[in-house]
Amino acid sequence: MKSTNSVKIKTVAKALPEFSRETADILPFLDVWLHGQDERFRRKVKKIFEGAAVDKRYAFMDPAAVFSNLSFQERNDNYISEGIKLGTACLTDALKKADWKPTDIDFLITVSCTGIMIPSLDAYLINNLKLRQDVVRLPVTEMGCAAGVSGIIYAKNFLKANPGKRAAVIAVESPTATFQLNDFSMANIVSAAIFGDGAACVLLSSHNDDEGPEIIAEEMYHFYDAEEMMGFKMTNTGLKMVLDVAVPETIEAHFPDILHPFLAKNNLSIKDIDHLIFHPGGKKIVQMVEGLFGELGKNIDDTKEVLRLFGNMSSATVLYVLERFMDRHPAKGEKGLMLSFGPGFSAQRVLLQW
């Protein structure tokens, strides 16, 4: 039975940057980048790229530009111009898929953490698509990979309080814009190996006429004293990746607390969940989570496939996973659990029912 004033996900659309490369094609760029470094170190870096479970990635700029001595300003300018283009494309596409007009949007949320722009992306989308002048806008900039789910949570709360309204969440990310040419730390290398660029849009509704999986619960979970584990450090050369090697095991330690109480509050256990819509942080996190879910008889095949095809696109990635499930039109009554992790350190969860 559908609850009164339910909030549903209407559709998801993605937009891919114009540049792309297979991982094998990136290895020659590593030779140039690592020129003069110790031979064993160079072999190690290549192994990290080859073993990252990412076959292909897309980028706002050509790999030659990524591995060049571009200034922070040049990288950020590219993030802005391409981001506006991709944000416009995925919102336009989503509206077309939903058969909505731009003026149907009441609440506009943009999420991104891989560059800096003021005014934020939403201002450009309002102008490019001629959204209404009274549209409510919320830019979310500092929640990292978790922000795709965060945006859905904020949209859900707005729509729950405002029946008959419609919202768009647009995630646009360019982790390649944060690559640091003179940083040979593991954090920079691992992030270069797992991250790619991308954009996605999810449309949500509290309008009675709109169909789609209903958001039946949502919750955030904050790890105490883990602020230093993941994020960006602002430096003179741009946003420098902070990535603690202990991230997977820290998630693993918290995993039962993240999962079971949330489901129990909704009178569910993991066996009741049909679809795991999980953000692929990287190979190690995916393997760890796969092990935990495997014991519970569940798979995260779509998560692995999105990582393989696109890499980790920060906040946009979980929306690519969601799109795969939406396109398969799960049976009525089936349930999905969206889960993503981000700096803070935090986990964000959304429970869906088709």
C-alpha positions as CSV (number, residue, x, y, z in Angstrom):
1,M,0.0,0.0,0.0
2,K,1.4,3.4,-0.9
3,S,1.5,5.8,2.0
4,T,-0.1,9.2,1.7
5,N,2.2,11.9,0.7
6,S,4.9,9.5,-0.5
7,V,8.1,10.6,-2.0
8,K,9.2,8.7,-5.1
9,I,12.2,8.6,-7.4
10,K,10.9,9.4,-10.8
11,T,13.9,8.8,-13.0
12,V,17.7,8.9,-13.2
13,A,19.9,10.1,-16.1
14,K,23.7,10.4,-16.5
15,A,26.0,12.5,-18.6
16,L,29.5,11.4,-19.6
17,P,32.4,13.7,-20.3
18,E,33.8,13.8,-23.9
19,F,37.3,12.3,-23.0
20,S,37.7,8.6,-22.1
21,R,40.5,6.1,-21.9
22,E,40.9,2.4,-21.1
23,T,43.2,1.9,-18.2
24,A,45.8,0.2,-20.5
25,D,45.9,3.5,-22.5
26,I,46.8,5.5,-19.3
27,L,49.9,3.5,-18.5
28,P,52.1,5.3,-21.0
29,F,51.2,8.6,-19.3
30,L,52.4,7.1,-16.1
31,D,55.8,6.5,-17.7
32,V,56.1,10.2,-18.4
33,W,54.8,11.2,-15.0
34,L,57.0,8.9,-13.1
35,H,60.1,9.6,-15.1
36,G,63.1,9.7,-12.8
37,Q,61.4,7.8,-10.0
38,D,62.8,4.5,-8.7
39,E,62.1,1.6,-11.0
40,R,60.4,-0.5,-8.2
41,F,58.2,2.4,-7.3
42,R,57.2,2.9,-11.0
43,R,56.2,-0.8,-11.2
44,K,54.2,-0.5,-8.0
45,V,52.2,2.5,-9.3
46,K,51.4,0.6,-12.5
47,K,50.3,-2.4,-10.5
48,I,47.9,-0.2,-8.5
49,F,46.4,1.2,-11.8
50,E,46.1,-2.3,-13.3
51,G,44.7,-3.8,-10.2
52,A,42.1,-1.1,-9.4
53,A,39.2,-2.9,-11.0
54,V,38.6,0.1,-13.2
55,D,38.7,-0.8,-16.9
56,K,37.7,2.6,-18.3
57,R,37.2,6.1,-17.0
58,Y,35.9,9.4,-18.4
59,A,37.4,12.8,-17.8
60,F,36.6,16.5,-18.3
61,M,40.0,16.9,-20.0
62,D,42.3,14.7,-22.1
63,P,44.8,12.6,-20.1
64,A,47.7,14.6,-21.6
65,A,46.2,17.7,-19.9
66,V,45.5,15.8,-16.6
67,F,49.2,14.8,-16.4
68,S,50.5,18.2,-17.4
69,N,51.6,21.1,-15.3
70,L,48.3,23.0,-15.3
71,S,47.7,25.5,-12.6
72,F,45.0,25.1,-10.0
73,Q,43.1,28.0,-11.7
74,E,43.2,26.2,-15.1
75,R,42.0,22.9,-13.7
76,N,39.2,24.7,-11.8
77,D,38.2,26.7,-14.8
78,N,37.8,23.5,-16.7
79,Y,35.8,21.9,-13.8
80,I,33.4,24.9,-14.0
81,S,32.9,25.1,-17.8
82,E,32.6,21.3,-18.3
83,G,30.6,20.9,-15.2
84,I,28.0,23.4,-16.3
85,K,27.8,21.6,-19.7
86,L,27.4,18.1,-18.1
87,G,25.0,19.3,-15.4
88,T,22.8,20.9,-18.1
89,A,22.9,17.8,-20.2
90,C,21.9,15.3,-17.5
91,L,19.1,17.5,-16.1
92,T,17.8,18.0,-19.7
93,D,17.9,14.3,-20.3
94,A,16.2,13.4,-17.0
95,L,13.4,15.9,-17.7
96,K,12.9,14.3,-21.1
97,K,12.8,10.8,-19.6
98,A,10.3,12.0,-17.0
99,D,8.2,14.0,-19.5
100,W,8.5,17.0,-17.2
101,K,9.0,20.6,-18.2
102,P,11.9,22.6,-16.6
103,T,9.2,24.8,-14.9
104,D,8.0,21.6,-13.0
105,I,11.0,21.7,-10.8
106,D,10.3,23.2,-7.3
107,F,13.6,22.3,-5.5
108,L,17.0,22.2,-7.1
109,I,19.9,20.5,-5.3
110,T,23.4,20.4,-6.8
111,V,26.2,18.3,-5.3
112,S,29.9,18.5,-6.0
113,C,33.2,18.5,-4.1
114,T,35.9,18.4,-6.8
115,G,36.2,22.1,-7.6
116,I,35.1,25.6,-6.4
117,M,32.5,27.8,-8.1
118,I,30.4,30.7,-6.8
119,P,27.7,31.2,-8.0
120,S,27.2,27.4,-7.7
121,L,26.1,25.1,-10.5
122,D,22.4,25.5,-9.8
123,A,22.4,29.2,-10.8
124,Y,23.7,28.2,-14.2
125,L,21.1,25.4,-14.5
126,I,18.3,27.9,-13.7
127,N,19.4,30.1,-16.5
128,N,20.3,27.4,-19.1
129,L,17.0,25.6,-18.7
130,K,14.9,28.6,-17.7
131,L,13.7,27.1,-14.5
132,R,11.2,29.1,-12.5
133,Q,12.4,32.2,-10.7
134,D,11.0,31.0,-7.4
135,V,12.8,27.6,-7.5
136,V,14.4,26.7,-4.2
137,R,18.1,26.0,-4.6
138,L,20.5,24.1,-2.4
139,P,24.2,23.6,-3.4
140,V,25.9,20.9,-1.3
141,T,29.7,21.1,-1.6
142,E,31.5,19.4,1.2
143,M,30.1,15.9,1.6
144,G,32.3,14.1,-0.9
145,C,31.3,10.7,-2.2
146,A,28.3,10.5,0.1
147,A,26.6,13.6,-1.4
148,G,24.6,11.8,-4.0
149,V,22.7,10.0,-1.3
150,S,22.7,13.2,0.9
151,G,21.0,15.1,-1.9
152,I,18.3,12.5,-2.1
153,I,17.8,12.7,1.7
154,Y,17.5,16.5,1.5
155,A,15.1,16.3,-1.5
156,K,13.0,13.7,0.3
157,N,12.6,15.8,3.4
158,F,11.6,18.9,1.4
159,L,9.1,16.9,-0.7
160,K,7.7,15.1,2.4
161,A,6.9,18.6,3.9
162,N,5.6,19.8,0.5
163,P,3.1,17.5,-1.2
164,G,2.6,17.8,-4.9
165,K,6.1,19.1,-5.5
166,R,9.1,18.0,-7.6
167,A,12.8,18.1,-7.0
168,A,16.0,17.5,-9.0
169,V,19.4,16.4,-7.5
170,I,22.3,16.9,-9.9
171,A,25.8,15.5,-9.1
172,V,28.7,16.8,-11.1
173,E,32.3,15.6,-10.3
174,S,35.7,15.9,-11.8
175,P,38.2,14.1,-9.5
176,T,40.8,14.3,-12.3
177,A,40.7,18.1,-11.7
178,T,42.3,17.5,-8.3
179,F,45.2,15.4,-9.6
180,Q,48.5,16.7,-8.1
181,L,51.4,16.5,-10.6
182,N,54.2,16.7,-8.0
183,D,52.6,14.6,-5.3
184,F,53.8,11.0,-5.4
185,S,52.0,10.0,-2.2
186,M,49.9,6.9,-2.1
187,A,46.7,9.0,-1.6
188,N,47.3,10.8,-4.9
189,I,48.3,7.6,-6.7
190,V,45.4,5.5,-5.4
191,S,42.8,8.3,-6.1
192,A,44.2,8.7,-9.7
193,A,43.9,4.9,-10.2
194,I,40.3,4.6,-8.9
195,F,38.6,7.9,-9.8
196,G,36.9,9.1,-13.0
197,D,34.7,12.1,-13.9
198,G,30.9,12.1,-14.5
199,A,27.6,13.6,-13.8
200,A,24.1,12.3,-13.0
201,C,20.6,13.6,-12.2
202,V,17.9,12.1,-10.2
203,L,14.3,13.4,-10.2
204,L,12.1,13.0,-7.2
205,S,8.4,13.8,-6.6
206,S,5.7,14.0,-4.0
207,H,3.1,14.5,-6.8
208,N,0.3,11.9,-6.8
209,D,0.6,11.4,-10.6
210,D,4.3,10.4,-10.5
211,E,5.3,6.8,-10.3
212,G,8.6,5.2,-9.1
213,P,10.2,3.5,-6.1
214,E,9.1,5.2,-2.9
215,I,11.6,6.4,-0.3
216,I,10.4,4.7,2.9
217,A,13.2,5.7,5.2
218,E,16.5,7.6,5.2
219,E,19.2,8.1,7.8
220,M,22.8,9.4,8.2
221,Y,25.4,7.8,10.4
222,H,28.4,9.7,11.6
223,F,31.7,8.0,12.7
224,Y,33.2,9.8,15.7
225,D,36.8,11.1,15.6
226,A,37.4,10.1,11.9
227,E,37.6,13.6,10.3
228,E,41.2,13.0,9.1
229,M,40.4,9.8,7.2
230,M,39.1,11.3,4.0
231,G,38.7,14.6,2.3
232,F,40.7,17.3,0.5
233,K,43.4,19.6,1.8
234,M,43.4,23.0,0.1
235,T,46.9,23.7,-1.2
236,N,48.5,26.2,-3.5
237,T,48.3,23.6,-6.3
238,G,44.7,22.8,-5.7
239,L,42.6,20.2,-3.8
240,K,44.9,17.5,-2.5
241,M,43.4,14.2,-1.8
242,V,43.4,12.9,1.8
243,L,42.8,9.1,1.9
244,D,43.6,7.0,4.9
245,V,44.6,3.3,4.2
246,A,42.4,2.4,7.2
247,V,39.1,3.4,5.5
248,P,38.0,-0.1,4.5
249,E,38.6,-1.7,7.9
250,T,37.0,1.3,9.6
251,I,33.9,0.8,7.5
252,E,34.0,-2.9,8.2
253,A,34.2,-2.3,12.0
254,H,31.1,0.0,11.8
255,F,29.2,-2.0,9.2
256,P,26.8,-3.9,11.5
257,D,25.9,-0.6,13.3
258,I,25.4,1.1,9.9
259,L,23.1,-1.6,8.5
260,H,21.1,-3.6,11.1
261,P,19.7,-1.0,13.4
262,F,18.5,1.1,10.4
263,L,16.7,-1.9,8.9
264,A,15.4,-3.0,12.3
265,K,13.7,0.5,12.8
266,N,11.8,-0.3,9.6
267,N,11.0,-3.9,10.8
268,L,13.3,-5.3,8.2
269,S,16.5,-7.4,8.1
270,I,19.0,-7.7,5.3
271,K,17.2,-10.8,3.9
272,D,14.2,-8.5,3.1
273,I,16.4,-6.3,0.8
274,D,16.3,-7.3,-2.8
275,H,18.6,-4.7,-4.3
276,L,21.9,-3.3,-2.9
277,I,22.5,0.1,-4.5
278,F,25.9,0.6,-3.1
279,H,28.5,3.3,-3.8
280,P,31.8,1.8,-5.2
281,G,34.4,3.6,-3.2
282,G,37.2,1.5,-4.6
283,K,38.3,-2.1,-5.1
284,K,39.2,-2.7,-1.4
285,I,35.9,-1.3,-0.1
286,V,34.0,-3.2,-2.7
287,Q,35.7,-6.5,-1.8
288,M,35.2,-5.9,1.9
289,V,31.5,-5.1,1.5
290,E,31.0,-8.0,-1.0
291,G,32.5,-10.3,1.6
292,L,30.1,-9.1,4.3
293,F,27.1,-9.2,2.0
294,G,28.1,-12.5,0.5
295,E,27.8,-14.1,3.9
296,L,24.2,-12.7,4.0
297,G,23.5,-14.2,0.5
298,K,23.5,-10.8,-1.3
299,N,25.6,-9.5,-4.2
300,I,26.8,-6.0,-5.3
301,D,27.4,-6.9,-9.0
302,D,26.0,-3.6,-10.2
303,T,28.3,-1.7,-7.9
304,K,31.4,-3.6,-9.3
305,E,30.2,-3.1,-12.8
306,V,29.9,0.7,-12.4
307,L,33.4,0.8,-10.9
308,R,34.7,-1.2,-13.8
309,L,33.0,0.9,-16.5
310,F,33.5,4.4,-15.0
311,G,35.6,4.4,-11.9
312,N,34.6,6.2,-8.7
313,M,33.0,9.5,-9.8
314,S,32.6,10.6,-6.2
315,S,29.0,11.7,-5.4
316,A,27.6,10.8,-8.9
317,T,28.6,7.2,-8.8
318,V,25.8,5.8,-6.6
319,L,23.3,7.4,-9.0
320,Y,24.9,5.4,-11.9
321,V,24.2,2.3,-9.8
322,L,20.7,3.4,-9.1
323,E,20.0,4.0,-12.8
324,R,20.9,0.3,-13.5
325,F,18.3,-0.9,-11.1
326,M,15.7,1.7,-12.3
327,D,16.2,0.6,-15.9
328,R,15.4,-3.1,-14.9
329,H,12.0,-2.1,-13.4
330,P,12.1,-4.2,-10.3
331,A,8.8,-6.0,-9.3
332,K,6.3,-4.2,-7.1
333,G,7.0,-4.5,-3.4
334,E,10.8,-5.2,-3.9
335,K,13.1,-3.2,-1.7
336,G,16.4,-1.5,-2.3
337,L,19.0,-0.1,0.1
338,M,21.2,2.8,-1.1
339,L,24.4,3.2,0.8
340,S,27.4,5.6,0.4
341,F,30.3,6.7,2.5
342,G,32.1,10.1,2.6
343,P,34.3,12.4,4.5
344,G,33.3,13.2,8.0
345,F,33.5,10.2,8.2
346,S,29.9,9.3,7.4
347,A,27.6,6.7,5.9
348,Q,24.3,7.7,4.3
349,R,21.4,5.3,3.8
350,V,18.1,5.4,1.9
351,L,15.5,2.6,1.8
352,L,13.5,2.2,-1.4
353,Q,10.3,0.2,-2.2
354,W,9.2,-0.3,-5.7
